[in-house]
Amino acid sequence: MTQRHSLPFVVYLLGLTIFTLTTAEFMVAGMMPALSEAFGKSVGEIGYLISWYALGMAIGGPILTATLLALRIPDKRALVWLLGLYVVASLLAALSTDYAMLAFTRILMGVASSACIGVSLTICAELVPANERGRAASIVLGGLMLAPVFGVPGTALIEQFFGWRVSFAAITVLACFCTAIVMARVPASAGPEEVSLADEFSLLFNRRLWAAYATSGLIIGAAITAVSYFAPVFTELAGVSPRIVPMLLIAYGMANVVGNLVVGRFADRYIMPILAFGLLVLALALASFALFAHHLVPSLIAFFIVGLTGVSLNPAMAARVMGTASPRPLVNTMHTSVITSGIAFGSWIGGAGIDAGYGLTSPLWIGCIMASIGLLSVLPFLSRRERTCTAAPCSNVTG
């Protein structure tokens, strides 16, 4: 049995950084009425502020990462600069006087956020043995799971008592704290400084890497397609009071946390079996959710199981990507971009199904189909032995 070591404390601090970035991404959802009143925009237009952030992550993140690589900036210094950019953008968001300015700052925050996540995962991979990257990634990505449970409700609570600007200012302060932590605790040697932009791009010419990316996009897309529309499913089909919806969201977030920790515990040794089993369970849970949407107890059970799988498979997804190619910033940032694209596509196609007249359960069936396709994308790799890359570009098979 492989010996397991305690993870460096800085891995947990990087998790706090991801928590900050993810809280900022979705905090708008908890203060839509206030922002709508402040800027004289509809709730739908305020909702686009989340989309602008996601757009910045999906498109701008890889471009910014490539720019930093072209300048040959070491990982630690790159993360400090990216967090500095994030602090400036967050402060400008808090000071925004019109909708256009706030939308621009949200795009800028998204660009910096995507690159930050990619570099954070790279530093994380350099700080631990190759056979513990999935476990370490589960801690770093745990910040992503905890943000909807604590961060988003926390910023909404701040807004209710002190106003939306103070909520944005709180994110700025937390981002400053994370920047100081990175400067003080991340080893200066983390990450090979001699890797060039050409080397990084060469890692992307790997069909197995893109197979891993595709599976990740399908997993996240399947989960988000359903979760984005869970509230009307419960309130209009299962008869749940709208006042209970926040509690359901918290329960879902806690299921994400539990699933993330369990998957992270075993991801390094059983990457492909975990992905295959997780996708099978996710597809069955979404189908059950759709079939029993009018019945409260089965719906609740299915919803909780979706929380235990879906997004919770992130550590296995990250371990697969980092085992297929060297865990460098561009590889990880591209992975973040694909996941973000899955979120955007899932939210859109779920709404399109409803608008097309297929009913409130249509996002659940669409998510089930996406999870099934994701399962099919994993099956060819199940019989192959998992191998891990630790440094230079490689094309090893994951699975």
Sequence and secondary structure as in RCSB ss.txt:
>XXXX:A:sequence
MTQRHSLPFVVYLLGLTIFTLTTAEFMVAGMMPALSEAFGKSVGEIGYLISWYALGMAIGGPILTATLLALRIPD
KRALVWLLGLYVVASLLAALSTDYAMLAFTRILMGVASSACIGVSLTICAELVPANERGRAASIVLGGLMLAPVF
GVPGTALIEQFFGWRVSFAAITVLACFCTAIVMARVPASAGPEEVSLADEFSLLFNRRLWAAYATSGLIIGAAIT
AVSYFAPVFTELAGVSPRIVPMLLIAYGMANVVGNLVVGRFADRYIMPILAFGLLVLALALASFALFAHHLVPSL
IAFFIVGLTGVSLNPAMAARVMGTASPRPLVNTMHTSVITSGIAFGSWIGGAGIDAGYGLTSPLWIGCIMASIGL
LSVLPFLSRRERTCTAAPCSNVTG
>XXXX:A:secstr
        HHHHHHHHHHHHHHHHHHGGGGSHHHHHHHHT  HHHHHHHHHHHHHIIIIIHHHHHHHHHHTT  H
HHHHHHHHHHHHHHHHHHHT  SHHHHHHHHHHHHHHHHHHHHHHHHHHHHHS GGGHHHHHHHHTHHHHHIIII
IHHHHHHHHHHH HHHHHHHHHHHHHHHHHHHHHHS TT S TT  HHHHHHHT  HHHHHHHHHHHHHHHHHHH
HHTTHHHIIIIIS   GGGHHHHHHHHHHHHHHHHHHHHHHTTT HHHHHHHHHHHHHHHHHHHHHTTTSHHHHH
HHHHHHHHSGGGGHHHHHHHHHHHS   HHHHHHHHHHHHHHHHHHHHHHHHHIIIII TTHHHHHHHHHHHHHH
HHHGGGTTS      SS       
